[in-house]
């Protein structure tokens, strides 16, 4: 095999486009979101200053699931462990 010159390396680096980086980032975010849902943790979104929660069952709600119930208990335990 031949050697790769510095010019060849720069050409390879230039072929990594902004679209490729965006695609990689989008895929990573989708994977992280799915892992959260798989672990029973809602995904949280904000649009125009309004918070929306995607629950593991797919429901979208504006009610904070961390304010009551099992998720609040889990969050409180995590906070207590950190403090």
PyMOL Python script that loads the backbone (N, CA, C, O; Angstrom):
from pymol import cmd

cmd.read_pdbstr("""\
ATOM      1  N   UNK A   1       0.847  -1.186   0.000  1.00  0.00           N
ATOM      2  CA  UNK A   1       0.000   0.000   0.000  1.00  0.00           C
ATOM      3  C   UNK A   1       0.883   1.235   0.000  1.00  0.00           C
ATOM      4  O   UNK A   1       1.973   1.227   0.571  1.00  0.00           O
ATOM      5  N   UNK A   2       0.415   2.287  -0.635  1.00  0.00           N
ATOM      6  CA  UNK A   2       1.157   3.534  -0.677  1.00  0.00           C
ATOM      7  C   UNK A   2       0.945   4.343   0.585  1.00  0.00           C
ATOM      8  O   UNK A   2       0.115   4.006   1.429  1.00  0.00           O
ATOM      9  N   UNK A   3       1.692   5.391   0.696  1.00  0.00           N
ATOM     10  CA  UNK A   3       1.556   6.273   1.843  1.00  0.00           C
ATOM     11  C   UNK A   3       0.562   7.375   1.524  1.00  0.00           C
ATOM     12  O   UNK A   3       0.315   7.688   0.360  1.00  0.00           O
ATOM     13  N   UNK A   4       0.004   7.951   2.558  1.00  0.00           N
ATOM     14  CA  UNK A   4      -0.951   9.051   2.389  1.00  0.00           C
ATOM     15  C   UNK A   4      -0.215  10.346   2.684  1.00  0.00           C
ATOM     16  O   UNK A   4       0.374  10.510   3.753  1.00  0.00           O
ATOM     17  N   UNK A   5      -0.254  11.246   1.744  1.00  0.00           N
ATOM     18  CA  UNK A   5       0.427  12.527   1.927  1.00  0.00           C
ATOM     19  C   UNK A   5      -0.459  13.467   2.728  1.00  0.00           C
ATOM     20  O   UNK A   5      -1.652  13.223   2.909  1.00  0.00           O
ATOM     21  N   UNK A   6       0.152  14.552   3.206  1.00  0.00           N
ATOM     22  CA  UNK A   6      -0.594  15.541   3.980  1.00  0.00           C
ATOM     23  C   UNK A   6      -1.735  16.120   3.141  1.00  0.00           C
ATOM     24  O   UNK A   6      -2.822  16.368   3.663  1.00  0.00           O
ATOM     25  N   UNK A   7      -1.501  16.331   1.868  1.00  0.00           N
ATOM     26  CA  UNK A   7      -2.546  16.846   0.987  1.00  0.00           C
ATOM     27  C   UNK A   7      -3.721  15.897   0.885  1.00  0.00           C
ATOM     28  O   UNK A   7      -4.873  16.330   0.856  1.00  0.00           O
ATOM     29  N   UNK A   8      -3.436  14.589   0.831  1.00  0.00           N
ATOM     30  CA  UNK A   8      -4.510  13.591   0.774  1.00  0.00           C
ATOM     31  C   UNK A   8      -5.330  13.618   2.056  1.00  0.00           C
ATOM     32  O   UNK A   8      -6.556  13.519   2.014  1.00  0.00           O
ATOM     33  N   UNK A   9      -4.659  13.750   3.191  1.00  0.00           N
ATOM     34  CA  UNK A   9      -5.350  13.792   4.478  1.00  0.00           C
ATOM     35  C   UNK A   9      -6.283  14.983   4.540  1.00  0.00           C
ATOM     36  O   UNK A   9      -7.416  14.856   5.005  1.00  0.00           O
ATOM     37  N   UNK A  10      -5.834  16.124   4.087  1.00  0.00           N
ATOM     38  CA  UNK A  10      -6.671  17.324   4.113  1.00  0.00           C
ATOM     39  C   UNK A  10      -7.886  17.140   3.201  1.00  0.00           C
ATOM     40  O   UNK A  10      -8.981  17.592   3.535  1.00  0.00           O
ATOM     41  N   UNK A  11      -7.703  16.486   2.062  1.00  0.00           N
ATOM     42  CA  UNK A  11      -8.819  16.248   1.155  1.00  0.00           C
ATOM     43  C   UNK A  11      -9.860  15.355   1.819  1.00  0.00           C
ATOM     44  O   UNK A  11     -11.061  15.600   1.703  1.00  0.00           O
ATOM     45  N   UNK A  12      -9.400  14.324   2.512  1.00  0.00           N
ATOM     46  CA  UNK A  12     -10.319  13.425   3.220  1.00  0.00           C
ATOM     47  C   UNK A  12     -11.069  14.198   4.290  1.00  0.00           C
ATOM     48  O   UNK A  12     -12.282  14.038   4.426  1.00  0.00           O
ATOM     49  N   UNK A  13     -10.376  15.032   5.050  1.00  0.00           N
ATOM     50  CA  UNK A  13     -11.014  15.819   6.099  1.00  0.00           C
ATOM     51  C   UNK A  13     -12.046  16.767   5.519  1.00  0.00           C
ATOM     52  O   UNK A  13     -13.087  16.988   6.139  1.00  0.00           O
ATOM     53  N   UNK A  14     -11.794  17.329   4.360  1.00  0.00           N
ATOM     54  CA  UNK A  14     -12.714  18.272   3.747  1.00  0.00           C
ATOM     55  C   UNK A  14     -13.973  17.593   3.238  1.00  0.00           C
ATOM     56  O   UNK A  14     -14.989  18.256   3.034  1.00  0.00           O
ATOM     57  N   UNK A  15     -13.927  16.301   3.032  1.00  0.00           N
ATOM     58  CA  UNK A  15     -15.099  15.589   2.543  1.00  0.00           C
ATOM     59  C   UNK A  15     -16.141  15.355   3.630  1.00  0.00           C
ATOM     60  O   UNK A  15     -17.266  14.955   3.329  1.00  0.00           O
ATOM     61  N   UNK A  16     -15.789  15.595   4.872  1.00  0.00           N
ATOM     62  CA  UNK A  16     -16.754  15.500   5.965  1.00  0.00           C
ATOM     63  C   UNK A  16     -17.540  16.805   5.960  1.00  0.00           C
ATOM     64  O   UNK A  16     -17.026  17.853   6.352  1.00  0.00           O
ATOM     65  N   UNK A  17     -18.771  16.732   5.520  1.00  0.00           N
ATOM     66  CA  UNK A  17     -19.570  17.941   5.333  1.00  0.00           C
ATOM     67  C   UNK A  17     -20.410  18.267   6.568  1.00  0.00           C
ATOM     68  O   UNK A  17     -20.575  17.451   7.475  1.00  0.00           O
ATOM     69  N   UNK A  18     -20.925  19.478   6.561  1.00  0.00           N
ATOM     70  CA  UNK A  18     -21.830  19.877   7.634  1.00  0.00           C
ATOM     71  C   UNK A  18     -23.053  18.968   7.685  1.00  0.00           C
ATOM     72  O   UNK A  18     -23.552  18.655   8.766  1.00  0.00           O
ATOM     73  N   UNK A  19     -23.536  18.543   6.518  1.00  0.00           N
ATOM     74  CA  UNK A  19     -24.696  17.641   6.473  1.00  0.00           C
ATOM     75  C   UNK A  19     -24.377  16.307   7.144  1.00  0.00           C
ATOM     76  O   UNK A  19     -25.227  15.733   7.825  1.00  0.00           O
ATOM     77  N   UNK A  20     -23.162  15.817   6.953  1.00  0.00           N
ATOM     78  CA  UNK A  20     -22.764  14.551   7.582  1.00  0.00           C
ATOM     79  C   UNK A  20     -22.734  14.702   9.095  1.00  0.00           C
ATOM     80  O   UNK A  20     -23.208  13.831   9.825  1.00  0.00           O
ATOM     81  N   UNK A  21     -22.177  15.807   9.554  1.00  0.00           N
ATOM     82  CA  UNK A  21     -22.107  16.060  11.002  1.00  0.00           C
ATOM     83  C   UNK A  21     -23.514  16.177  11.574  1.00  0.00           C
ATOM     84  O   UNK A  21     -23.802  15.637  12.642  1.00  0.00           O
ATOM     85  N   UNK A  22     -24.393  16.886  10.861  1.00  0.00           N
ATOM     86  CA  UNK A  22     -25.781  17.043  11.316  1.00  0.00           C
ATOM     87  C   UNK A  22     -26.484  15.692  11.382  1.00  0.00           C
ATOM     88  O   UNK A  22     -27.225  15.425  12.328  1.00  0.00           O
ATOM     89  N   UNK A  23     -26.260  14.848  10.394  1.00  0.00           N
ATOM     90  CA  UNK A  23     -26.871  13.517  10.373  1.00  0.00           C
ATOM     91  C   UNK A  23     -26.397  12.682  11.552  1.00  0.00           C
ATOM     92  O   UNK A  23     -27.197  12.018  12.209  1.00  0.00           O
ATOM     93  N   UNK A  24     -25.106  12.715  11.818  1.00  0.00           N
ATOM     94  CA  UNK A  24     -24.551  11.968  12.958  1.00  0.00           C
ATOM     95  C   UNK A  24     -25.163  12.470  14.255  1.00  0.00           C
ATOM     96  O   UNK A  24     -25.557  11.673  15.106  1.00  0.00           O
ATOM     97  N   UNK A  25     -25.244  13.797  14.411  1.00  0.00           N
ATOM     98  CA  UNK A  25     -25.807  14.381  15.631  1.00  0.00           C
ATOM     99  C   UNK A  25     -27.286  14.020  15.776  1.00  0.00           C
ATOM    100  O   UNK A  25     -27.732  13.665  16.867  1.00  0.00           O
ATOM    101  N   UNK A  26     -28.043  14.109  14.688  1.00  0.00           N
ATOM    102  CA  UNK A  26     -29.471  13.767  14.749  1.00  0.00           C
ATOM    103  C   UNK A  26     -29.677  12.315  15.154  1.00  0.00           C
ATOM    104  O   UNK A  26     -30.551  12.008  15.965  1.00  0.00           O
ATOM    105  N   UNK A  27     -28.881  11.435  14.593  1.00  0.00           N
ATOM    106  CA  UNK A  27     -28.986  10.014  14.945  1.00  0.00           C
ATOM    107  C   UNK A  27     -28.654   9.780  16.408  1.00  0.00           C
ATOM    108  O   UNK A  27     -29.307   8.975  17.072  1.00  0.00           O
ATOM    109  N   UNK A  28     -27.649  10.472  16.915  1.00  0.00           N
ATOM    110  CA  UNK A  28     -27.268  10.334  18.326  1.00  0.00           C
ATOM    111  C   UNK A  28     -28.387  10.817  19.240  1.00  0.00           C
ATOM    112  O   UNK A  28     -28.671  10.194  20.263  1.00  0.00           O
ATOM    113  N   UNK A  29     -29.018  11.917  18.873  1.00  0.00           N
ATOM    114  CA  UNK A  29     -30.124  12.444  19.681  1.00  0.00           C
ATOM    115  C   UNK A  29     -31.295  11.464  19.681  1.00  0.00           C
ATOM    116  O   UNK A  29     -31.859  11.175  20.736  1.00  0.00           O
ATOM    117  N   UNK A  30     -31.662  10.952  18.506  1.00  0.00           N
ATOM    118  CA  UNK A  30     -32.772   9.987  18.437  1.00  0.00           C
ATOM    119  C   UNK A  30     -32.473   8.738  19.269  1.00  0.00           C
ATOM    120  O   UNK A  30     -33.359   8.201  19.934  1.00  0.00           O
ATOM    121  N   UNK A  31     -31.228   8.286  19.226  1.00  0.00           N
ATOM    122  CA  UNK A  31     -30.848   7.113  20.016  1.00  0.00           C
ATOM    123  C   UNK A  31     -30.964   7.407  21.512  1.00  0.00           C
ATOM    124  O   UNK A  31     -31.472   6.582  22.272  1.00  0.00           O
ATOM    125  N   UNK A  32     -30.496   8.572  21.929  1.00  0.00           N
ATOM    126  CA  UNK A  32     -30.580   8.946  23.345  1.00  0.00           C
ATOM    127  C   UNK A  32     -32.039   9.093  23.788  1.00  0.00           C
ATOM    128  O   UNK A  32     -32.402   8.681  24.890  1.00  0.00           O
ATOM    129  N   UNK A  33     -32.866   9.677  22.931  1.00  0.00           N
ATOM    130  CA  UNK A  33     -34.281   9.824  23.258  1.00  0.00           C
ATOM    131  C   UNK A  33     -34.942   8.452  23.434  1.00  0.00           C
ATOM    132  O   UNK A  33     -35.723   8.251  24.364  1.00  0.00           O
ATOM    133  N   UNK A  34     -34.630   7.527  22.552  1.00  0.00           N
ATOM    134  CA  UNK A  34     -35.216   6.188  22.645  1.00  0.00           C
ATOM    135  C   UNK A  34     -34.749   5.472  23.897  1.00  0.00           C
ATOM    136  O   UNK A  34     -35.534   4.788  24.553  1.00  0.00           O
ATOM    137  N   UNK A  35     -33.463   5.626  24.239  1.00  0.00           N
ATOM    138  CA  UNK A  35     -32.946   5.002  25.466  1.00  0.00           C
ATOM    139  C   UNK A  35     -33.672   5.552  26.686  1.00  0.00           C
ATOM    140  O   UNK A  35     -34.001   4.798  27.602  1.00  0.00           O
ATOM    141  N   UNK A  36     -33.927   6.862  26.707  1.00  0.00           N
ATOM    142  CA  UNK A  36     -34.665   7.453  27.829  1.00  0.00           C
ATOM    143  C   UNK A  36     -36.046   6.825  27.948  1.00  0.00           C
ATOM    144  O   UNK A  36     -36.457   6.402  29.028  1.00  0.00           O
ATOM    145  N   UNK A  37     -36.756   6.770  26.829  1.00  0.00           N
ATOM    146  CA  UNK A  37     -38.102   6.194  26.855  1.00  0.00           C
ATOM    147  C   UNK A  37     -38.067   4.732  27.273  1.00  0.00           C
ATOM    148  O   UNK A  37     -38.923   4.280  28.034  1.00  0.00           O
ATOM    149  N   UNK A  38     -37.080   3.993  26.779  1.00  0.00           N
ATOM    150  CA  UNK A  38     -36.946   2.580  27.152  1.00  0.00           C
ATOM    151  C   UNK A  38     -36.704   2.411  28.650  1.00  0.00           C
ATOM    152  O   UNK A  38     -37.062   1.383  29.225  1.00  0.00           O
ATOM    153  N   UNK A  39     -36.099   3.415  29.282  1.00  0.00           N
ATOM    154  CA  UNK A  39     -35.826   3.377  30.723  1.00  0.00           C
ATOM    155  C   UNK A  39     -36.909   4.059  31.550  1.00  0.00           C
ATOM    156  O   UNK A  39     -36.739   4.283  32.749  1.00  0.00           O
ATOM    157  N   UNK A  40     -38.029   4.388  30.898  1.00  0.00           N
ATOM    158  CA  UNK A  40     -39.158   4.979  31.614  1.00  0.00           C
ATOM    159  C   UNK A  40     -39.023   6.459  31.888  1.00  0.00           C
ATOM    160  O   UNK A  40     -39.759   7.002  32.711  1.00  0.00           O
ATOM    161  N   UNK A  41     -38.102   7.124  31.218  1.00  0.00           N
ATOM    162  CA  UNK A  41     -37.874   8.553  31.431  1.00  0.00           C
ATOM    163  C   UNK A  41     -38.461   9.329  30.252  1.00  0.00           C
ATOM    164  O   UNK A  41     -38.129   9.044  29.101  1.00  0.00           O
ATOM    165  N   UNK A  42     -39.325  10.303  30.522  1.00  0.00           N
ATOM    166  CA  UNK A  42     -39.909  11.083  29.436  1.00  0.00           C
ATOM    167  C   UNK A  42     -38.863  11.961  28.740  1.00  0.00           C
ATOM    168  O   UNK A  42     -37.871  12.371  29.342  1.00  0.00           O
ATOM    169  N   UNK A  43     -39.109  12.232  27.475  1.00  0.00           N
ATOM    170  CA  UNK A  43     -38.329  13.239  26.763  1.00  0.00           C
ATOM    171  C   UNK A  43     -39.014  14.574  26.984  1.00  0.00           C
ATOM    172  O   UNK A  43     -40.242  14.649  27.004  1.00  0.00           O
ATOM    173  N   UNK A  44     -38.228  15.625  27.150  1.00  0.00           N
ATOM    174  CA  UNK A  44     -38.762  16.952  27.435  1.00  0.00           C
ATOM    175  C   UNK A  44     -38.388  17.880  26.287  1.00  0.00           C
ATOM    176  O   UNK A  44     -37.235  17.927  25.857  1.00  0.00           O
ATOM    177  N   UNK A  45     -39.373  18.610  25.803  1.00  0.00           N
ATOM    178  CA  UNK A  45     -39.168  19.550  24.709  1.00  0.00           C
ATOM    179  C   UNK A  45     -39.738  20.902  25.119  1.00  0.00           C
ATOM    180  O   UNK A  45     -40.646  20.981  25.946  1.00  0.00           O
ATOM    181  N   UNK A  46     -39.200  21.948  24.540  1.00  0.00           N
ATOM    182  CA  UNK A  46     -39.721  23.296  24.774  1.00  0.00           C
ATOM    183  C   UNK A  46     -39.950  23.955  23.425  1.00  0.00           C
ATOM    184  O   UNK A  46     -39.045  24.022  22.593  1.00  0.00           O
ATOM    185  N   UNK A  47     -41.164  24.438  23.215  1.00  0.00           N
ATOM    186  CA  UNK A  47     -41.495  25.148  21.976  1.00  0.00           C
ATOM    187  C   UNK A  47     -42.218  26.430  22.350  1.00  0.00           C
ATOM    188  O   UNK A  47     -43.251  26.404  23.019  1.00  0.00           O
ATOM    189  N   UNK A  48     -41.666  27.542  21.914  1.00  0.00           N
ATOM    190  CA  UNK A  48     -42.239  28.860  22.222  1.00  0.00           C
ATOM    191  C   UNK A  48     -42.434  29.054  23.717  1.00  0.00           C
ATOM    192  O   UNK A  48     -43.424  29.643  24.152  1.00  0.00           O
ATOM    193  N   UNK A  49     -41.484  28.556  24.501  1.00  0.00           N
ATOM    194  CA  UNK A  49     -41.522  28.727  25.947  1.00  0.00           C
ATOM    195  C   UNK A  49     -42.454  27.775  26.677  1.00  0.00           C
ATOM    196  O   UNK A  49     -42.605  27.881  27.895  1.00  0.00           O
ATOM    197  N   UNK A  50     -43.080  26.852  25.970  1.00  0.00           N
ATOM    198  CA  UNK A  50     -43.995  25.883  26.583  1.00  0.00           C
ATOM    199  C   UNK A  50     -43.295  24.531  26.642  1.00  0.00           C
ATOM    200  O   UNK A  50     -42.740  24.062  25.648  1.00  0.00           O
ATOM    201  N   UNK A  51     -43.326  23.911  27.820  1.00  0.00           N
ATOM    202  CA  UNK A  51     -42.707  22.605  28.008  1.00  0.00           C
ATOM    203  C   UNK A  51     -43.686  21.499  27.614  1.00  0.00           C
ATOM    204  O   UNK A  51     -44.860  21.523  27.982  1.00  0.00           O
ATOM    205  N   UNK A  52     -43.175  20.542  26.863  1.00  0.00           N
ATOM    206  CA  UNK A  52     -43.938  19.366  26.455  1.00  0.00           C
ATOM    207  C   UNK A  52     -43.161  18.126  26.883  1.00  0.00           C
ATOM    208  O   UNK A  52     -41.931  18.110  26.832  1.00  0.00           O
ATOM    209  N   UNK A  53     -43.873  17.100  27.300  1.00  0.00           N
ATOM    210  CA  UNK A  53     -43.264  15.861  27.764  1.00  0.00           C
ATOM    211  C   UNK A  53     -43.773  14.715  26.908  1.00  0.00           C
ATOM    212  O   UNK A  53     -44.980  14.535  26.746  1.00  0.00           O
ATOM    213  N   UNK A  54     -42.850  13.944  26.363  1.00  0.00           N
ATOM    214  CA  UNK A  54     -43.208  12.732  25.627  1.00  0.00           C
ATOM    215  C   UNK A  54     -43.016  11.568  26.582  1.00  0.00           C
ATOM    216  O   UNK A  54     -41.891  11.254  26.971  1.00  0.00           O
ATOM    217  N   UNK A  55     -44.098  10.937  26.953  1.00  0.00           N
ATOM    218  CA  UNK A  55     -44.048   9.839  27.909  1.00  0.00           C
ATOM    219  C   UNK A  55     -43.640   8.548  27.208  1.00  0.00           C
ATOM    220  O   UNK A  55     -43.767   8.436  25.989  1.00  0.00           O
ATOM    221  N   UNK A  56     -43.151   7.577  27.968  1.00  0.00           N
ATOM    222  CA  UNK A  56     -42.720   6.311  27.367  1.00  0.00           C
ATOM    223  C   UNK A  56     -43.793   5.596  26.551  1.00  0.00           C
ATOM    224  O   UNK A  56     -43.465   4.818  25.655  1.00  0.00           O
ATOM    225  N   UNK A  57     -45.066   5.846  26.846  1.00  0.00           N
ATOM    226  CA  UNK A  57     -46.137   5.207  26.067  1.00  0.00           C
ATOM    227  C   UNK A  57     -46.457   5.977  24.783  1.00  0.00           C
ATOM    228  O   UNK A  57     -47.342   5.578  24.026  1.00  0.00           O
ATOM    229  N   UNK A  58     -45.739   7.080  24.534  1.00  0.00           N
ATOM    230  CA  UNK A  58     -45.928   7.869  23.326  1.00  0.00           C
ATOM    231  C   UNK A  58     -46.806   9.089  23.503  1.00  0.00           C
ATOM    232  O   UNK A  58     -46.883   9.935  22.612  1.00  0.00           O
ATOM    233  N   UNK A  59     -47.468   9.190  24.642  1.00  0.00           N
ATOM    234  CA  UNK A  59     -48.334  10.331  24.930  1.00  0.00           C
ATOM    235  C   UNK A  59     -47.505  11.610  25.023  1.00  0.00           C
ATOM    236  O   UNK A  59     -46.414  11.615  25.593  1.00  0.00           O
ATOM    237  N   UNK A  60     -48.038  12.697  24.454  1.00  0.00           N
ATOM    238  CA  UNK A  60     -47.438  14.015  24.593  1.00  0.00           C
ATOM    239  C   UNK A  60     -48.337  14.812  25.528  1.00  0.00           C
ATOM    240  O   UNK A  60     -49.548  14.875  25.319  1.00  0.00           O
ATOM    241  N   UNK A  61     -47.754  15.421  26.560  1.00  0.00           N
ATOM    242  CA  UNK A  61     -48.534  16.172  27.534  1.00  0.00           C
ATOM    243  C   UNK A  61     -47.767  17.418  27.960  1.00  0.00           C
ATOM    244  O   UNK A  61     -46.548  17.504  27.806  1.00  0.00           O
ATOM    245  N   UNK A  62     -48.505  18.372  28.494  1.00  0.00           N
ATOM    246  CA  UNK A  62     -47.865  19.563  29.064  1.00  0.00           C
ATOM    247  C   UNK A  62     -47.783  19.434  30.583  1.00  0.00           C
ATOM    248  O   UNK A  62     -47.201  20.297  31.241  1.00  0.00           O
ATOM    249  N   UNK A  63     -48.354  18.378  31.147  1.00  0.00           N
ATOM    250  CA  UNK A  63     -48.291  18.164  32.592  1.00  0.00           C
ATOM    251  C   UNK A  63     -46.934  17.568  32.949  1.00  0.00           C
ATOM    252  O   UNK A  63     -46.516  16.575  32.353  1.00  0.00           O
ATOM    253  N   UNK A  64     -46.255  18.157  33.900  1.00  0.00           N
ATOM    254  CA  UNK A  64     -44.917  17.730  34.303  1.00  0.00           C
ATOM    255  C   UNK A  64     -44.988  16.389  35.031  1.00  0.00           C
ATOM    256  O   UNK A  64     -45.474  16.329  36.160  1.00  0.00           O
ATOM    257  N   UNK A  65     -44.512  15.315  34.402  1.00  0.00           N
ATOM    258  CA  UNK A  65     -44.569  14.002  35.055  1.00  0.00           C
ATOM    259  C   UNK A  65     -43.578  13.863  36.206  1.00  0.00           C
ATOM    260  O   UNK A  65     -43.640  12.901  36.972  1.00  0.00           O
ATOM    261  N   UNK A  66     -42.669  14.820  36.327  1.00  0.00           N
ATOM    262  CA  UNK A  66     -41.709  14.791  37.431  1.00  0.00           C
ATOM    263  C   UNK A  66     -42.270  15.469  38.681  1.00  0.00           C
ATOM    264  O   UNK A  66     -41.628  15.454  39.732  1.00  0.00           O
ATOM    265  N   UNK A  67     -43.469  16.065  38.576  1.00  0.00           N
ATOM    266  CA  UNK A  67     -44.050  16.793  39.699  1.00  0.00           C
ATOM    267  C   UNK A  67     -44.833  15.882  40.646  1.00  0.00           C
ATOM    268  O   UNK A  67     -45.039  16.235  41.807  1.00  0.00           O
ATOM    269  N   UNK A  68     -45.270  14.721  40.169  1.00  0.00           N
ATOM    270  CA  UNK A  68     -46.074  13.807  40.995  1.00  0.00           C
ATOM    271  C   UNK A  68     -45.760  12.369  40.625  1.00  0.00           C
ATOM    272  O   UNK A  68     -45.191  12.098  39.567  1.00  0.00           O
ATOM    273  N   UNK A  69     -46.128  11.467  41.488  1.00  0.00           N
ATOM    274  CA  UNK A  69     -46.064  10.044  41.174  1.00  0.00           C
ATOM    275  C   UNK A  69     -44.671   9.435  41.200  1.00  0.00           C
ATOM    276  O   UNK A  69     -43.755   9.939  41.850  1.00  0.00           O
ATOM    277  N   UNK A  70     -44.547   8.333  40.469  1.00  0.00           N
ATOM    278  CA  UNK A  70     -43.320   7.534  40.482  1.00  0.00           C
ATOM    279  C   UNK A  70     -42.103   8.319  40.014  1.00  0.00           C
ATOM    280  O   UNK A  70     -41.027   8.201  40.602  1.00  0.00           O
ATOM    281  N   UNK A  71     -42.260   9.117  38.962  1.00  0.00           N
ATOM    282  CA  UNK A  71     -41.105   9.873  38.472  1.00  0.00           C
ATOM    283  C   UNK A  71     -40.636  10.905  39.483  1.00  0.00           C
ATOM    284  O   UNK A  71     -39.435  11.142  39.609  1.00  0.00           O
ATOM    285  N   UNK A  72     -41.569  11.526  40.210  1.00  0.00           N
ATOM    286  CA  UNK A  72     -41.173  12.473  41.262  1.00  0.00           C
ATOM    287  C   UNK A  72     -40.398  11.743  42.355  1.00  0.00           C
ATOM    288  O   UNK A  72     -39.387  12.243  42.848  1.00  0.00           O
ATOM    289  N   UNK A  73     -40.875  10.562  42.727  1.00  0.00           N
ATOM    290  CA  UNK A  73     -40.186   9.781  43.757  1.00  0.00           C
ATOM    291  C   UNK A  73     -38.774   9.409  43.296  1.00  0.00           C
ATOM    292  O   UNK A  73     -37.816   9.520  44.062  1.00  0.00           O
ATOM    293  N   UNK A  74     -38.654   8.970  42.050  1.00  0.00           N
ATOM    294  CA  UNK A  74     -37.332   8.611  41.507  1.00  0.00           C
ATOM    295  C   UNK A  74     -36.416   9.822  41.463  1.00  0.00           C
ATOM    296  O   UNK A  74     -35.238   9.729  41.811  1.00  0.00           O
ATOM    297  N   UNK A  75     -36.955  10.960  41.037  1.00  0.00           N
ATOM    298  CA  UNK A  75     -36.163  12.192  40.965  1.00  0.00           C
ATOM    299  C   UNK A  75     -35.731  12.631  42.359  1.00  0.00           C
ATOM    300  O   UNK A  75     -34.580  13.019  42.559  1.00  0.00           O
ATOM    301  N   UNK A  76     -36.643  12.573  43.319  1.00  0.00           N
ATOM    302  CA  UNK A  76     -36.303  12.943  44.694  1.00  0.00           C
ATOM    303  C   UNK A  76     -35.203  12.060  45.254  1.00  0.00           C
ATOM    304  O   UNK A  76     -34.307  12.549  45.942  1.00  0.00           O
ATOM    305  N   UNK A  77     -35.262  10.748  44.965  1.00  0.00           N
ATOM    306  CA  UNK A  77     -34.204   9.840  45.447  1.00  0.00           C
ATOM    307  C   UNK A  77     -32.867  10.194  44.824  1.00  0.00           C
ATOM    308  O   UNK A  77     -31.847  10.217  45.511  1.00  0.00           O
ATOM    309  N   UNK A  78     -32.864  10.472  43.523  1.00  0.00           N
ATOM    310  CA  UNK A  78     -31.612  10.842  42.851  1.00  0.00           C
ATOM    311  C   UNK A  78     -31.024  12.112  43.413  1.00  0.00           C
ATOM    312  O   UNK A  78     -29.812  12.206  43.612  1.00  0.00           O
ATOM    313  N   UNK A  79     -31.870  13.090  43.672  1.00  0.00           N
ATOM    314  CA  UNK A  79     -31.409  14.361  44.237  1.00  0.00           C
ATOM    315  C   UNK A  79     -30.847  14.126  45.631  1.00  0.00           C
ATOM    316  O   UNK A  79     -29.810  14.690  45.979  1.00  0.00           O
ATOM    317  N   UNK A  80     -31.512  13.303  46.432  1.00  0.00           N
ATOM    318  CA  UNK A  80     -31.052  13.023  47.787  1.00  0.00           C
ATOM    319  C   UNK A  80     -29.693  12.311  47.765  1.00  0.00           C
ATOM    320  O   UNK A  80     -28.833  12.580  48.603  1.00  0.00           O
ATOM    321  N   UNK A  81     -29.511  11.408  46.806  1.00  0.00           N
ATOM    322  CA  UNK A  81     -28.227  10.690  46.688  1.00  0.00           C
ATOM    323  C   UNK A  81     -27.100  11.641  46.318  1.00  0.00           C
ATOM    324  O   UNK A  81     -25.961  11.442  46.740  1.00  0.00           O
ATOM    325  N   UNK A  82     -27.400  12.664  45.542  1.00  0.00           N
ATOM    326  CA  UNK A  82     -26.391  13.624  45.106  1.00  0.00           C
ATOM    327  C   UNK A  82     -26.037  14.611  46.215  1.00  0.00           C
ATOM    328  O   UNK A  82     -24.913  15.109  46.277  1.00  0.00           O
ATOM    329  N   UNK A  83     -26.999  14.889  47.084  1.00  0.00           N
ATOM    330  CA  UNK A  83     -26.811  15.920  48.101  1.00  0.00           C
ATOM    331  C   UNK A  83     -26.161  15.415  49.307  1.00  0.00           C
ATOM    332  O   UNK A  83     -25.937  16.172  50.251  1.00  0.00           O
TER     333      UNK A  83
END
""", "prot")
cmd.dss("prot")
cmd.show_as("cartoon", "prot")
cmd.util.cbc("prot")
cmd.orient("prot")
